[in-house]
Every structure is written in C-alpha cells, then in structure tokens.
Amino acid sequence: FVFSFYPSVVPSVYTIYMGKDKYENEDLIKYGWPEDVWFHVDKLSSAHVYLRLHKGQTVDDIPKEVLIDCAHLVKANSIQGCKMNNINVVYTPWTNLKKTADMDVGQIGFHRQKDVRTVTVEKKVNEIVNRLEKTKVERFPDLAAEKEARDREERNEKKAQIQEMKRKEKEEMKKKKEMEELRSYSSLMKSENMSSNQDGNDSDDFM
C-alpha cells in the first residue's frame, strides 16, 4: 500500500506519496508521473517521498510551505535522520531518476546531477509532522493502471492539439487563397474600369 498526505498550508491541493517499504518505493519509481518530484534524505536511509505537482508545474513552482512539508516528512521517516539536526534532503524531478538493472531494489541514481536540489532541515518540527500525519490516507492503488490512464490522457491531449493545429493551418490556407482570389478579381475589375473610361472618352470626342 501507499500512504498519501495532503499539505493544508496552501490554497492548492497537493498529494504526497510514500511507500511502506523498498518494494513499494520501487513501484513508485517505476510508475511515477512526469509531474512527480522525488525527495530523500541525503546520504542516509529514508523513505522515498513523491510530491505530485499540478499539470504544467515544474520543480521551480513548488510552494515553499509544501517543500518544507516534504522535507520534514522524509526526515521523520529516516531511522537515523529523525534523530539528527541540520540534515540535507535532496529532491529532483521524477524524470531525472535513473534505474539500471544492476541496482538493488529501491535504489536509484540520477541522469543529471545538476538537476538535483538540496534543502536543509535544521530540526524536527512536531507541528508540521503531526499536521501531515492527520491527513495520512492508506491506499492500495494500481500504480501501473493510474500511470497508463495518465499517459493515455496526455496522448489524447497531444492528438487533439495536433488536430487543432492542422485545422488552423487549413483555415489559414483557405483565407490566403480567398485573399489571393480577391486581389486577382480587384485587379481584373480595375482593368475593366480603365477600358470603360476609354470608351467614355471616345464618346465625348464624338460629341
């Protein structure tokens, strides 16, 4: 099962996921979403915590209060880290997590070290941890099915965007053709007017 936590310190609703053990951490690594941000105590054993951002948000958009919540949750779920002060918590987008066949269960690396960030937790703040614990929900999600549903939705959105882009291009081509035909017609009418004026001049001369 997976624990879900809900920070209540900001207007927007965010969900924080944490596996019960390393095997569930493995599933969270495997079936993470592009909107997920991974948290872990630096250089110490700890829970793997995932913050699910809203679509379109990046790691730069994490509210400070939510960032602090995630860091304290990781610290509180580290056997060594929970007893220490001034610990570093590392976090990075899920897309930066690297998993190879030779790694142990629950172990990960990074594609780009420069995309790994650090936040320091000076000491445990019971108010934060207790508040998060009150929002704790035990879930038994089908992570693979949820990931597939999310990816299917994204594929449909991209398909719709491509169709809309093609429709607009077709509309633009139609307008362009109509404008060209209009210019051609205007030019033709101007030539006819010139001929008509000449005819009128001949008539005046005859008079």
N, C-alpha and C positions, 0 to 999 in steps of 0.2 A: 504494500500500500504506500501511498504518498501523502505527506502532510501538506496542507495548504494554509497559508497565513495571509491576512489581509490588513495592510497598514491602514490605520484610520486617521492619520495625521494630515492627510492631504485630501482635497476635494475629489480627485480622480481615484477610481478603484484599481488597485494593483493586486496581482496574485503572486505569492512567493511559494515555490515548491521546494520540498526537501524530502529525499528518500530516507527510508528507515535504515537501510544498510547499503553496503557497497554494490550489491546486485541491483538494487533499485536505482542507485546512482548511475550504474551502467546503462540502465534503460533510459534515464533522463538524459544522459549524454547522447545515446543513440537516436532518441526520438525528440530531441529538442527542436524548438522553433527558431527561426531567424530573429524573432523579437525577444528571445531569451538572453539574459545576462547571467553569467556563472560567477559564484562567489565561493571563496575557500580561504581558510587561514593559511598564511604564507609559511611554508617550511614546517608545518605541523599537521598532524592528523586532525581532520574535522569533517563535519557534514558538508555535503555539496548542496549549495542553495542556488536556486534559479529564480530570478525575477523576470516575470513576463511583462514586457513593455507593450504599449498600445501600438497598433499598426502605424508605421511611418516614423516612430520614435527611434532614437539611437541611444547609445550609452551616454552621450552628452546631455540627453534630455531627462535623465533620472533626477527627480526632485531630491534635494539634499536630505530631507527628512526620511525618504524611502531608502536612500543609500545608507544612512546611519542605521535604520532598522535592519537591513540585510546584513550589515557588518556585525551588529550585535547578536543577531540570530546565529551566524556562523561561529562567533566566539563562544556563545553559550553552549553550542553543540560540539565543542572540541574538548576532549578529556584533559589535555594539557593547557590549551589556550584559555579555558574558562577560569583557570586559577591565576593567570598572568595578567600583568598590566602592560600597556603600550605594545600591543601586538599589531602586526600588519595583516590586513585582509586584502587579498588580490581579487580582482574581478575583470572580466573580459566578455565580449560578445560570444554567444554560443558558436557562431560561425568561425571563431578563432580557435576553438578546441580541436586538438589533433589526437586521434586514436589510431594506434597501429596494432597489428596482430601480436607483437611481442610484449605488449604492455599487460600488466596484471589487471584483474577485474577492478573497475572503479578508478584506475589510473589514467591520467590524460597528460597531454603536452600541448604546446601552442604552435600554430602556424607562424605567427609573427609576435615576437616578444614585445615589440614596441606598442602593440595594442593591448598589453596587459597593464592595468592600473592598480594603484595601491591606495588604501585608506587606512588610517591608524585609529585603533580603538584604545583610548587611554585606560579605561577601566570599565568594569561591568556596571551597567545602569539597570537596576532591577525594574524600574518603572517601564522601560522600553520592552524588556524581555517578558514581563508579566502581561503587558498590554497585548503583545503579539500572541502569547500563549492562549489568551482568552478568545482569539479569533481562529485558533487552530481547528482544522477540519481534517478528519482522517478519510482519505478517499482511496478507491480501488479502480483507478481509471485504466482504460485500454489506451495506453500511450501511442501505440502504433496506429490505431484507428483514428485517434484525435489528430495525429500528425498528417495522416493521409487526407482527412477531411479538410484540414487547413491548407494543405498543398493543392488539393482539388479546387478549393475556393480561389486560391491565388491564380491557378491556371485559367479558371473561368474568367476571372477579372482581366487577366492579360489578353485573353481571347477577345473579350468584349472591347477592350481598348484598341486592339488591332483592327477590329471590325469598324469601330467608330472612326479610326484614323483613315481607313480606306473609304468610308462613306464621305468624310470631309474632303478627301482628295478628289473623289468622283464629283462632288458638288462644286469644288473649285475649278475642275476641268470643264464642267458644264457652263459655269459662269464665264470662264475665259473664252470658250467657244462662242457663247452668246454675245459677248462684248466684241469679239472679232467680226462676227456677222453684222453686228450693229454698225461698227465702223465702216465695214465694206458697203453696207446699204447707204449710209450717210454720204460716203464718197460718191456713190453712184447717183444719188439724188442731187448732189452738188453739180455733177456733170450735166445732168438733165436740165437744171436751172440755167446753167450757162447757155445751153443750146436754145432754151426758151427765150432768154433775154435777147439773144442774137436775132431770133425770129421777130421779136417785137421791134427791134431797131430797123430791120428791113421794112417793116410795115410803116414806121414813121417816115422813112425816106420816101416811100411811095406816095404818102400823103403830101 
